[in-house]
Amino acid sequence: SKGNRWQLLIERLAPGTLEGGEVKNYAEFVKSLGALRGQIGSARADQKINTIVSISSLHVYSQAFSLPLIEGENLERAVDLNLQVVSPTGSAENYSGWQIIGKDTSSGRMEILSAFAKRDLLDRVKQALREADFLPVAVEFKALALTRFLREAGSGFDKLKSYLVLYLDASGLDIIVVRHGELYFEYFNS
């Protein structure tokens, strides 16, 4: 955004550049990112632009799980152990992340949302972004980004309520459950 004004910049990808959320023509992808970078501009042409990358849910596996109310190092260890258990493949093949999505002091439990994405797929996208003078500072999947948008900008959004969100685009149908302003469950059908 410039000041308080949002700008929408578009760079069309050549056919076959991305297929099913994966980079199929790396050189063309970098070229398109470079053209987008040129549209954005900055004070210095060689300055990298901080970027949050939102990827298709097609290549993301998410899972919510419950833990006792714990904090600090014990929480980190408990989450790491649970990530190993719910991971769809070995940890060397995936990036993973997690966040607390709910706490219930009356039951003494907390809920954690975990997400896993293919390491090789993300490494390729991040490398292409760097080559085009973008600096990827965070990667998230579409359902998480949409939930944050609804929570922060949704007209009439009530954090105390639960919502069923249907999101349809060219890649497929995303069915999202939002509870207490947090992504709780996602089902993606391509």
Disulfide bonds with the S-S distance in Angstrom:
none
